[in-house]
Amino acid sequence: MNRKLTFTVTEQVNPLRTRTIVDLCDYLTEKMLVPRFAASGSKWSHEFMDFFTFDNTCDPLQPTGTIIFTVPPLFAGCAASLEAAILDELAKLKIKTGAIIQEEHPIVPAAQVMRIQIVDNPTALLQPPEVNMSTTRGTVVLRDLLGYQSANGRYEFAADDVLQRIAAVTEDRIAACTASPVQDAQSGAGVRRTPSPISMKAVQRCLEEIRLFAEWAIGHQYKRLAAY
């Protein structure tokens, strides 16, 4: 599986992110649900089921939208205390919600579902911009284009340095890094390397996201960054 790289500043412990609906699902899972499973003596892993998901009508990468919480069977009958715990965690972040709506599960009638509408998420302004980059794409962008070497799967670099390197990247260099061999009867080798417009666009997006991340870091007095 080609997992996603995590970008962070190195001067502080990387906090749980809360700037998007997807982030909030993970945040509520770790802050509210995991401790309850532990207190009950039950073992549970994200690999088996995510109880916090999102409504498919919203953009999960935006700071507002609708979270769907399926009450675990272990906590059936505890909807009121679960709702209070969710609201308490969100209130700590000054996140505003609409009324939480409780309804039956569309597929499993016995299961209970809560719809949590996030109407205002001020943490989106306090946390760094998202960088969406896989480890494979990171090899192309961070190593091949920007010249950084990883140590045990971790890249480290200075915020001002990465901005300078991004500014020096040309379209020709991006094309060279994304070129793939294709058959060409007129070529002596029988193949020629041709840039992929889709890959070029993806790399340019990654560079722009790293640039925004580095600028945010400098603006908040962080100098050292890492990706792993």
C-alpha positions as CSV (number, residue, x, y, z in Angstrom):
1,M,0.0,0.0,0.0
2,N,1.4,3.4,-0.9
3,R,0.8,5.4,2.2
4,K,0.6,9.1,2.6
5,L,3.5,11.2,3.8
6,T,2.9,13.3,6.9
7,F,4.4,16.8,6.9
8,T,5.1,18.5,10.2
9,V,7.3,21.0,12.0
10,T,10.0,19.6,14.2
11,E,10.1,22.2,16.9
12,Q,7.0,20.8,18.6
13,V,5.1,17.5,19.1
14,N,2.8,17.1,16.1
15,P,-0.7,17.5,17.4
16,L,-3.8,15.7,16.2
17,R,-5.0,17.7,13.2
18,T,-8.5,19.1,13.3
19,R,-8.6,21.4,10.3
20,T,-10.8,19.2,8.0
21,I,-13.8,16.9,8.5
22,V,-11.5,13.9,7.9
23,D,-9.1,15.2,10.6
24,L,-12.0,15.7,13.0
25,C,-13.2,12.1,12.5
26,D,-9.7,10.9,13.6
27,Y,-9.6,13.5,16.4
28,L,-12.9,12.4,17.9
29,T,-11.9,8.7,17.6
30,E,-8.7,9.2,19.5
31,K,-10.0,11.7,22.1
32,M,-13.4,10.3,22.8
33,L,-13.8,6.7,21.5
34,V,-10.5,5.1,22.1
35,P,-10.4,5.9,25.9
36,R,-14.0,4.5,26.2
37,F,-12.9,1.2,24.6
38,A,-9.9,1.0,26.9
39,A,-11.9,1.8,30.0
40,S,-14.3,-1.1,29.1
41,G,-11.4,-3.5,28.7
42,S,-12.2,-4.1,25.0
43,K,-9.6,-4.2,22.2
44,W,-10.4,-2.3,19.0
45,S,-8.5,-1.3,16.0
46,H,-9.1,1.2,13.2
47,E,-8.3,-1.6,10.8
48,F,-11.6,-3.3,11.5
49,M,-14.0,-0.4,11.5
50,D,-14.2,3.4,11.6
51,F,-17.1,4.5,13.7
52,F,-16.6,8.2,12.8
53,T,-17.0,8.8,9.0
54,F,-18.5,11.7,7.0
55,D,-21.5,12.4,4.9
56,N,-20.8,11.7,1.2
57,T,-22.5,15.0,0.2
58,C,-19.8,17.1,1.9
59,D,-16.1,17.6,1.0
60,P,-14.2,15.8,3.7
61,L,-11.1,18.0,3.1
62,Q,-13.0,21.2,4.0
63,P,-13.2,22.5,7.6
64,T,-17.0,22.2,7.8
65,G,-19.5,19.5,6.8
66,T,-21.3,16.6,8.4
67,I,-19.7,13.8,10.5
68,I,-21.5,10.5,10.8
69,F,-21.0,8.6,14.0
70,T,-22.2,5.0,14.2
71,V,-22.6,4.1,17.9
72,P,-20.5,0.9,18.6
73,P,-22.7,-2.0,19.7
74,L,-20.7,-2.1,22.9
75,F,-22.1,1.3,23.8
76,A,-25.7,0.8,22.8
77,G,-27.9,2.7,25.1
78,C,-25.2,5.2,25.9
79,A,-26.2,7.7,23.1
80,A,-26.8,10.6,25.5
81,S,-23.4,10.3,27.2
82,L,-21.6,9.8,23.9
83,E,-23.3,12.9,22.4
84,A,-22.3,14.9,25.5
85,A,-18.7,13.7,25.2
86,I,-18.5,14.6,21.5
87,L,-19.9,18.1,22.1
88,D,-17.4,18.5,25.0
89,E,-14.4,17.6,22.8
90,L,-15.5,20.0,20.0
91,A,-16.2,22.8,22.5
92,K,-12.6,22.6,23.7
93,L,-11.6,23.6,20.1
94,K,-14.3,26.2,19.9
95,I,-15.9,24.3,17.1
96,K,-19.5,25.1,16.6
97,T,-22.1,22.4,15.6
98,G,-25.7,22.3,14.6
99,A,-28.2,20.1,16.5
100,I,-27.0,16.5,16.6
101,I,-29.5,14.4,14.8
102,Q,-30.0,10.7,15.9
103,E,-31.4,8.3,13.4
104,E,-31.5,4.6,12.6
105,H,-28.7,3.1,10.5
106,P,-29.7,2.8,6.8
107,I,-28.5,-0.8,6.6
108,V,-28.5,-2.1,10.1
109,P,-31.8,-1.1,11.8
110,A,-30.6,-2.0,15.3
111,A,-27.6,0.3,15.0
112,Q,-27.9,4.0,16.0
113,V,-26.3,6.8,14.0
114,M,-25.6,10.5,14.9
115,R,-25.3,13.2,12.3
116,I,-23.0,16.0,13.6
117,Q,-23.0,19.1,11.5
118,I,-19.8,21.2,11.8
119,V,-20.8,24.8,11.0
120,D,-17.7,26.6,12.2
121,N,-14.2,25.3,12.6
122,P,-11.7,28.0,13.7
123,T,-8.9,25.5,14.0
124,A,-8.6,25.5,10.2
125,L,-6.9,28.9,10.5
126,L,-4.5,27.8,13.3
127,Q,-3.0,24.7,11.7
128,P,-0.7,24.3,8.7
129,P,-2.1,23.7,5.2
130,E,-2.6,20.1,4.2
131,V,0.1,18.4,2.0
132,N,-1.4,15.5,0.1
133,M,1.5,13.4,-1.1
134,S,2.2,9.7,-1.2
135,T,5.5,8.1,-0.4
136,T,6.0,7.3,-4.1
137,R,5.3,10.9,-5.2
138,G,7.5,12.1,-2.3
139,T,10.4,10.3,-3.9
140,V,9.9,12.2,-7.1
141,V,9.3,15.6,-5.5
142,L,11.5,15.6,-2.4
143,R,14.4,13.5,-3.7
144,D,14.5,13.8,-7.4
145,L,13.3,17.4,-7.8
146,L,14.3,19.1,-4.6
147,G,17.4,17.0,-3.8
148,Y,16.6,15.8,-0.3
149,Q,17.7,12.4,1.0
150,S,15.6,10.4,3.4
151,A,16.9,8.6,6.5
152,N,14.8,5.6,7.5
153,G,11.9,7.0,5.5
154,R,12.1,10.5,7.0
155,Y,13.0,13.7,5.2
156,E,14.1,16.8,7.2
157,F,14.7,20.3,5.7
158,A,14.7,23.9,6.6
159,A,11.6,25.9,5.7
160,D,13.5,28.7,4.0
161,D,15.7,26.2,2.1
162,V,12.8,24.3,0.6
163,L,11.2,27.6,-0.6
164,Q,14.5,28.4,-2.4
165,R,14.6,25.0,-4.0
166,I,11.0,25.1,-5.1
167,A,11.5,28.5,-6.7
168,A,14.4,27.0,-8.7
169,V,12.4,24.1,-10.2
170,T,11.7,24.6,-13.9
171,E,9.0,23.0,-16.0
172,D,11.7,21.2,-18.0
173,R,12.9,19.5,-14.8
174,I,9.4,18.5,-13.8
175,A,8.9,17.0,-17.3
176,A,12.2,15.1,-17.1
177,C,11.2,13.6,-13.7
178,T,7.8,12.5,-14.9
179,A,8.8,11.1,-18.3
180,S,8.0,7.5,-19.0
181,P,9.3,5.2,-21.8
182,V,7.0,4.7,-24.8
183,Q,7.5,2.7,-28.0
184,D,8.9,4.7,-30.9
185,A,9.8,2.9,-34.1
186,Q,11.9,5.9,-35.3
187,S,14.1,5.9,-32.2
188,G,17.3,3.9,-32.4
189,A,16.5,2.3,-29.0
190,G,12.9,1.6,-30.0
191,V,11.6,3.7,-27.2
192,R,11.6,7.4,-26.2
193,R,10.9,9.1,-22.9
194,T,7.7,11.2,-22.9
195,P,6.5,13.4,-20.1
196,S,3.1,12.6,-18.6
197,P,0.8,15.7,-18.4
198,I,-1.1,14.1,-15.6
199,S,2.0,13.4,-13.5
200,M,3.4,16.9,-14.2
201,K,0.2,18.5,-12.9
202,A,0.3,16.2,-9.8
203,V,3.9,17.2,-9.1
204,Q,3.2,20.9,-9.6
205,R,0.3,20.6,-7.1
206,C,2.6,18.9,-4.6
207,L,5.2,21.6,-5.0
208,E,2.6,24.3,-4.4
209,E,1.3,22.5,-1.3
210,I,4.8,22.2,0.1
211,R,5.4,25.9,-0.6
212,L,2.2,26.9,1.3
213,F,3.2,24.7,4.2
214,A,6.7,26.2,4.4
215,E,5.4,29.7,4.2
216,W,2.9,28.9,7.0
217,A,5.8,27.5,9.1
218,I,7.9,30.6,8.6
219,G,4.9,32.9,9.3
220,H,4.5,31.0,12.7
221,Q,8.2,31.1,13.5
222,Y,9.0,27.5,12.7
223,K,12.3,26.8,10.9
224,R,12.6,23.1,10.6
225,L,10.2,20.7,8.7
226,A,9.9,17.0,8.3
227,A,8.1,14.5,6.1
228,Y,7.7,10.8,7.0
